[in-house]
């Protein structure tokens, strides 16, 4: 099946990073995460990333992985953990000044700025091909973008991976920027009621700035789930997101 082939491809064919690569050469350059797709960028400790909601109605799944101690072939072992961050900040939604931590409870990112209403999600898993199979009735070989695929393909493109075992295909839960998912104690009647639309105060050009507390790689995915929920606004489409590395 396509999903399984994608998992195996994410574990193979890695591109090595050029020796002595200067990460700061990207600082200040406005870069694009294409609609439905993903992108990855490395940060040194002290650098920041500015993620921009260019159109105002786009959810961006966001991950961060520590690069120190990466294993053979760029195997990443430590990731920003939403569950551990909940304990660190004692709430579900990070705000300016909050420090997000790894699965070892080590600081990895600090939120420096948030120009929008501060509505983000830390509880929902990244969408996957299997989710679209369940909701849309597509087959395992039918093409459909997903944040899970975007994560692994974006890491692979710059020489990293999360596993050597396609049967142990772990995807950490993302920091879902601008995703409006109110905490519930009762089941939503439909998926559309579960992943609701953008917050009314959200606007084009809203951004967050996150500072690296250690060397890391950040991954962003312009969530492609517009065909199963209104989370990306009324157009029924996904949109580009932009980002910039700051010194």
MOWO-V129647 format. One line per field, one symbol per residue. ss: DSSP state (2 for helix, 1 for strand, 0 for the rest). psi: psi as a letter, one per 20 degrees, with the letter a starting at -180 (. if undefined). burial: I if it has 9 or more other C-alpha atoms within 8 Angstrom, else O. A space follows every 10 residues. Layout:
ss: ???
psi: ???
burial: ???
This chain:
ss: 0222222222 0000000000 0022221000 1110000111 1110000111 1110000001 1111110000 1222100111 0222222220 0000000011 1100001111 1111000000 1000000022 2222220000 0000002222 2222222000 1000000000 0000111000 0000000000 2222000000 0000011111 1100011111 1100222000 0000000000 1111110
psi: qgghhhghhi irkqpqpppk pohiiipipp qpoqpiarqq qqqqphrrpo ppmgiikppo ppqpppipjq apjkophpqp phghhghhik rhoqrpiqpq rrijkpphqp ohqoiaikor qjhpqqqrhh ghgggijrrh iqppqqhggg ghhgghhjkr riqioiimnp oqpronpjpn nqpqiqpqhr hhignrrqph iqrpiqrqpp ppirprpqpq pnpjkiiirj hkaiijrqqq qqrppp.
burial: OIIOOIIIOI IOOIOOOOOO OOIOOOIOOO OOIIIIIIII OIIIIIIIII IIIIIIIIII IIIIIIIOOI OOIIIIIIII IIOIIIOIIO OIOIOIOIII IIIOIOIIII IIIIOIOOII IIOOOIIIIO OIIOOOOOOI OOOOIIIIII IIIIIIIIII IIIOOIOOIO OOIIIIIIII IOOOOOOOOO IIIIIIIIIO OIIIIIIIII IIIIIIIIII IIIIIIOIII IIIOOIIIII IIIIIIO
